Amino acid sequence: MALSPEVAEAIAELKTAYPESVSYVEDGVGGALVIVDPVALGAPYAQASTWVGFHVTHLHPNADIYPHHVRGDLSRVDGQPLGSGTSPSSFQGKPSQQLSRRSNRRDAATDSVLLKLERVMQWLRAK
């Protein structure tokens, strides 16, 4: 089954914001497993950038994009642990750090996949 129109639109919006950085694999039921690479990180992280992966299900926009995954070797410059909201995992066969940032009060009319990605990255950069 091809991407649902809503998922295709979300991927197009991501490609506009991150030209040449968005790849995806259809999940076979209208959704997609998406990777955006690279995404800038900076302080407090030792790495300048990361990939970010997530699943946009066929239920989009009526389902949260959760969780997000970033590079598995993510580390802080100060050597401190990554802290709450993160846990070792994998995404598409790649080691990852899972970022648990559920949007309990999301609005399907205004909360886009791109907006969620930007919020998650803002949270990660501020940790």
Secondary structure, 3 states (H helix, E strand, C coil): CCCCHHHHHHHHHHHHHCCCCEEEEECCCCCEEEEEEEEECCCCECCCEEEEEEEECCCCCCCCCCCEEEECCCCECCCCCCCCCEEEEEECCEEEEEECCCCCCCCCCCCCHHHHHHHHHHHHHHC
